[in-house]
Amino acid sequence: MVPIDTAHRQPQDNRLLDALAARDSSTRLKAALAIGTRPEPGFVDALVARCAVEPNFFVRDMLTWALTRLPAEVTVPRLRTELGSARTQARSQALHTLSKIGDRSAWSAITRSLLHDPDDEVARTAWRTAVVLVPDGERAALAAELATQFGRGDREVRLSLSRALVALGEVVEPVLRTAATHHDATVRAHAQATERLLHDPEAGFDLAVDEAIRVVALGPDRKGPSDGEETTAC
């Protein structure tokens, strides 16, 4: 863990730093809460370093909250550096925290490699963060980049991508139309499910996927069975 400035460290600072690394998760949680309640810029390195290794979800969430309590000019540069870490959790948590801070100066740090990160959790977090930080003039380009990930991963990964695209709004419609004609049936179904969610936010993702798979299987010019006619679910 990176220490805070030793020249200005107080005894209570030492105790909080030790508590951040304690074996008991409730102790770590209380330490993060205490730091966030009385935020001091000198703790930023310790908080970011702990984010990279903290196994408990609730503690990680509190660490992120504590970081959002610090000035963006202190936290954002440190988090941008963390995006290049070899540790997947470090990248994911840095992205998540940047999305919570919402400082659009961090947009340039959301690189193509992060949007295509081989780790699904990092990529999902990058998609969500990109949607939060993207400037208005870059929304169409972001939609085109995200659309290259259609068909990736399991249900949760695909749902995350669809939600990110839907959050961009109508600017995604051209890329959805293009993806709906893709040679890969999985990509087509994912794109069509996303389009349905765009126009009907109340539609459940699983139902949208089922409908898209049915449409892909039947082809665009064929109709499904009429009401009351039995069919086999995909």
Buried (B, 14 or more C-beta within 10 A) or exposed (E): BEEBEEEEEEEEBEEBBEBBBEEEBEBBBBBBBBBBEEBBEBBBBBBBBBBBEBEEEEBBBBBBBBBBBBEBEBBBBBBBEBBEBEEBBBBBBBBBBBBBBEBEBBBEBBEEEBBBBEEBBBBBBBBBBBBBBBEEEBBBEBBBBBBBBBBBBEEEBBBBBBBBBBBBEEBBBEBBEEBBEBEEEBBBBBBBBBBBBBEEEEBEBEEBBBBBBBBBEEEEEEEEEEEEEEEEEE
